[in-house]
Amino acid sequence: ATAACSSPAAEAETPQQALERRAHQLDVLAADRQDADAWEFYSQRCQAEIGDLDSYSAMLDMFFAGRTPDYQSATAIVDGSYGQVVSVDADPSAPPTSTQPRTWTLIDGEWRFDNC
């Protein structure tokens, strides 16, 4: 048997790459209806505005009603601790608003969905 080669350590993500990764994770979690995990991506401000996890789940029920989300990727533009993200959803039933940029904010070193 041959030993597996270990690849060199990956370079640290750029802020843009980190935001794109986080945004895509949120899209997939929400689409898969892992509501509690997706909820954790939201800023405290958005969580307070939405109310609680039950309210968030109801919001997702409405957003995904009659849809089969198929998130392909997320593209971000970063300016300091502020970011704008556009997600690519291959679902033909995705609403026109799905292609609009959404706001994210870098809070305590972690990107948080802040579009509320």
C-alpha positions as CSV (number, residue, x, y, z in Angstrom):
1,A,0.0,0.0,0.0
2,T,1.2,3.5,-0.8
3,A,0.9,6.3,1.6
4,A,-1.4,9.1,0.6
5,C,0.3,12.3,-0.3
6,S,-0.8,15.3,1.7
7,S,-1.4,18.4,-0.2
8,P,0.2,21.6,0.8
9,A,-1.8,23.8,3.2
10,A,-4.4,25.9,1.3
11,E,-3.8,29.6,1.4
12,A,-6.1,31.5,3.7
13,E,-9.4,32.5,2.1
14,T,-9.8,36.1,0.9
15,P,-12.7,38.0,2.5
16,Q,-14.6,37.6,-0.8
17,Q,-14.0,33.8,-0.8
18,A,-15.1,33.5,2.8
19,L,-18.3,35.4,2.1
20,E,-19.1,33.4,-1.0
21,R,-18.6,30.2,1.0
22,R,-20.8,31.4,3.9
23,A,-23.5,32.7,1.6
24,H,-23.7,29.4,-0.4
25,Q,-23.8,27.5,2.9
26,L,-26.8,29.5,4.1
27,D,-28.6,29.1,0.7
28,V,-28.1,25.3,0.9
29,L,-29.1,25.0,4.6
30,A,-32.2,27.1,4.0
31,A,-33.2,25.2,0.9
32,D,-32.6,21.8,2.7
33,R,-34.8,23.3,5.5
34,Q,-32.2,23.0,8.1
35,D,-33.8,26.0,9.6
36,A,-32.0,26.1,13.0
37,D,-28.6,25.9,11.3
38,A,-29.5,28.5,8.7
39,W,-30.9,30.8,11.5
40,E,-27.4,31.0,13.0
41,F,-26.1,32.7,9.9
42,Y,-28.3,35.7,10.5
43,S,-27.1,38.9,12.3
44,Q,-28.6,39.6,15.7
45,R,-30.3,42.6,14.2
46,C,-32.0,40.4,11.6
47,Q,-32.9,37.7,14.2
48,A,-34.5,40.4,16.4
49,E,-36.5,41.8,13.4
50,I,-37.7,38.3,12.3
51,G,-38.5,37.3,15.9
52,D,-37.6,33.7,16.5
53,L,-36.9,30.4,14.8
54,D,-40.6,29.6,14.3
55,S,-41.1,32.9,12.5
56,Y,-38.0,32.3,10.4
57,S,-39.4,28.8,9.5
58,A,-42.7,30.4,8.4
59,M,-40.8,32.9,6.3
60,L,-38.9,30.1,4.6
61,D,-42.2,28.2,4.1
62,M,-43.5,31.2,2.1
63,F,-40.2,31.8,0.2
64,F,-39.8,28.2,-1.0
65,A,-43.6,27.4,-1.6
66,G,-44.0,25.6,-4.9
67,R,-40.3,25.7,-5.6
68,T,-37.4,23.3,-5.9
69,P,-34.4,25.5,-5.0
70,D,-31.1,24.5,-6.7
71,Y,-28.4,26.9,-5.5
72,Q,-25.3,26.6,-7.7
73,S,-23.1,29.3,-6.3
74,A,-22.8,32.7,-4.7
75,T,-20.8,35.7,-6.0
76,A,-19.8,38.5,-3.6
77,I,-18.4,42.0,-3.6
78,V,-16.7,43.0,-0.4
79,D,-15.9,46.5,0.9
80,G,-14.3,46.2,4.3
81,S,-16.8,44.7,6.7
82,Y,-19.7,45.0,4.2
83,G,-20.6,42.6,1.5
84,Q,-23.2,42.2,-1.3
85,V,-24.0,38.7,-2.5
86,V,-25.9,37.4,-5.5
87,S,-26.8,33.7,-5.4
88,V,-27.3,31.6,-8.5
89,D,-30.4,29.4,-8.2
90,A,-31.1,27.2,-11.2
91,D,-34.8,26.7,-10.1
92,P,-36.9,28.1,-12.9
93,S,-39.6,29.0,-10.3
94,A,-37.2,31.2,-8.3
95,P,-38.7,34.7,-7.8
96,P,-37.2,37.6,-9.8
97,T,-35.9,39.0,-6.5
98,S,-33.7,36.0,-6.1
99,T,-31.1,37.7,-8.3
100,Q,-30.9,40.9,-6.3
101,P,-27.9,41.4,-4.1
102,R,-28.2,40.8,-0.4
103,T,-26.3,42.5,2.3
104,W,-23.9,40.7,4.6
105,T,-21.8,42.2,7.4
106,L,-18.6,41.0,9.0
107,I,-19.4,40.7,12.7
108,D,-16.7,39.5,15.2
109,G,-14.7,37.9,12.4
110,E,-17.6,36.0,10.8
111,W,-19.9,37.0,7.9
112,R,-23.6,37.3,8.9
113,F,-26.6,37.7,6.7
114,D,-27.8,41.2,7.4
115,N,-30.4,41.9,4.7
116,C,-33.4,42.6,6.8
